Amino acid sequence: MNQPHPSSENDGAPVPEKLVSALRHLRHERVLVPSAVDAAVLAQARRRLAPPRPKIIRLADWWPWLATAAAACVALLVAVHLGGLWTGRLAAAREDLDGNGRVDILDAFALARRLERGMPLDPKFDLNHDGRVDQHDVETIVTHAVSLDKPHRS
Amino acid sequence: MNGGDEGAFEVLYYRHRDWVVNLARRFSGDADLALDVLQETFFYFLKKFPGFTLTCQFRSFLYPVVRNLSLTARRKAERGQSDGAELDELPAFASCQPEDRESGHSHLAEVLAGLSEEHREVLLLRFVDGLRLGEIAEAMEIPLGTVKSRLHNALELLREDPRTKEFFAP
C-alpha cells in the first residue's frame, strides 16, 4: 500500500512514499569532488581563519614620529639657548652706556668721565646694585666688556 | 569559526559539500562548473569571518549563494560556447538507466523537466534535499505560504499527469 510520506507539522498535504522514493532515486549524475578541490578550500579556510600575527614594529613605521620628536627637542634647545643669549643681551644693554650696541671699554670711559666731571649720574648706572654710582660700576662695565669680547679659556 | 577554529569549518564543509556541488550541478548543468561554484561558495562564506553570525539553517543560507553563482557561471559558459550550443536544460534528470525506464522513473524525470523552475525547485528541495518548508522559504527568500502553494501545485501536476499518476495510486 502506498503510504503517505510522513510529513512534519508544517508540511501540509501528505505525499505518497512511492513518489518520494522515486524522486530520491532518480538516477542523476552525482558530482565527485576531487581531493584537490577539498585541499584548496581548506587551505583558504586556514588562511582566512588563522589568528592574526603579532605586528612587528619596524623602525620605518616610527621614523616620521622619531624625526618630529627630535626636531622638537632641537627647537626647544635652540629656544632655551637663544633665550639665554637674549637675557644676556638685555643685561648687557644696561652697560652699553654710549648706545652703540656693544659693551666695551668706551662705555667704561664714558662712566668714568661722568664721575670725574661730577656730572649728574642716572641711577641706572648703579650697575653693581650697591646703591651708589661710583668707580665700582666702572669696573663692572670693564668686567662685562672683557667677558663678552674674549672667548673662555680653559 | 569566529574564534579561528579551522576544524569547525572543516566539519561544516564536508557535511554540506556534496549537497552544494550537486545543487550547483542542477543549476549550472555542468560538473566542472559545479566544482567551481563549490569553491566560490565556500570562499564567499569564509569572507564573512570574523564577525559573522548565522541566523538561519546553513543550507538556507547557502542555497541562494549556490543558485546565483551557478546561474552566473552557466551564463558565462553559454556566452563562451563557440558553437552556440547550450548546456543541458536539466542534465540531472535527462539521463536514465534502463532499470529506471522500467520502473517509470524516466517518466518522472520527463514530467519534472516540464515543470516550471520554481515548482521543480520546491519539490526537489523538499524531497531530495530534505529541507523543511520554513528552510525552503528562507533559502528561496519567499513567503512560507508561497512555498506551500508551489509545492501543492507541483504535486497536483504530477498527480494529474498520466505518466506519473501511478505514484499516487493507493
Boltz contact constraints between the chains, C-beta under 6 A:
constraints:
  - contact:
      token1: [A, 2]
      token2: [B, 170]
      max_distance: 6.0
  - contact:
      token1: [A, 10]
      token2: [B, 133]
      max_distance: 6.0
  - contact:
      token1: [A, 12]
      token2: [B, 148]
      max_distance: 6.0
  - contact:
      token1: [A, 16]
      token2: [B, 167]
      max_distance: 6.0
  - contact:
      token1: [A, 16]
      token2: [B, 168]
      max_distance: 6.0
  - contact:
      token1: [A, 18]
      token2: [B, 167]
      max_distance: 6.0
  - contact:
      token1: [A, 19]
      token2: [B, 167]
      max_distance: 6.0
  - contact:
      token1: [A, 20]
      token2: [B, 127]
      max_distance: 6.0
  - contact:
      token1: [A, 22]
      token2: [B, 105]
      max_distance: 6.0
  - contact:
      token1: [A, 22]
      token2: [B, 108]
      max_distance: 6.0
  - contact:
      token1: [A, 23]
      token2: [B, 127]
      max_distance: 6.0
  - contact:
      token1: [A, 23]
      token2: [B, 128]
      max_distance: 6.0
  - contact:
      token1: [A, 24]
      token2: [B, 128]
      max_distance: 6.0
  - contact:
      token1: [A, 26]
      token2: [B, 105]
      max_distance: 6.0
  - contact:
      token1: [A, 26]
      token2: [B, 109]
      max_distance: 6.0
  - contact:
      token1: [A, 27]
      token2: [B, 96]
      max_distance: 6.0
  - contact:
      token1: [A, 27]
      token2: [B, 97]
      max_distance: 6.0
  - contact:
      token1: [A, 27]
      token2: [B, 100]
      max_distance: 6.0
  - contact:
      token1: [A, 28]
      token2: [B, 92]
      max_distance: 6.0
  - contact:
      token1: [A, 28]
      token2: [B, 93]
      max_distance: 6.0
  - contact:
      token1: [A, 31]
      token2: [B, 21]
      max_distance: 6.0
  - contact:
      token1: [A, 31]
      token2: [B, 22]
      max_distance: 6.0
  - contact:
      token1: [A, 31]
      token2: [B, 25]
      max_distance: 6.0
  - contact:
      token1: [A, 31]
      token2: [B, 31]
      max_distance: 6.0
  - contact:
      token1: [A, 31]
      token2: [B, 34]
      max_distance: 6.0
  - contact:
      token1: [A, 33]
      token2: [B, 21]
      max_distance: 6.0
  - contact:
      token1: [A, 37]
      token2: [B, 35]
      max_distance: 6.0
  - contact:
      token1: [A, 41]
      token2: [B, 39]
      max_distance: 6.0
  - contact:
      token1: [A, 41]
      token2: [B, 42]
      max_distance: 6.0
  - contact:
      token1: [A, 44]
      token2: [B, 43]
      max_distance: 6.0
  - contact:
      token1: [A, 44]
      token2: [B, 46]
      max_distance: 6.0
  - contact:
      token1: [A, 45]
      token2: [B, 6]
      max_distance: 6.0
  - contact:
      token1: [A, 45]
      token2: [B, 9]
      max_distance: 6.0
  - contact:
      token1: [A, 45]
      token2: [B, 46]
      max_distance: 6.0
  - contact:
      token1: [A, 46]
      token2: [B, 6]
      max_distance: 6.0
  - contact:
      token1: [A, 48]
      token2: [B, 46]
      max_distance: 6.0
  - contact:
      token1: [A, 49]
      token2: [B, 4]
      max_distance: 6.0
  - contact:
      token1: [A, 49]
      token2: [B, 6]
      max_distance: 6.0
  - contact:
      token1: [A, 51]
      token2: [B, 4]
      max_distance: 6.0
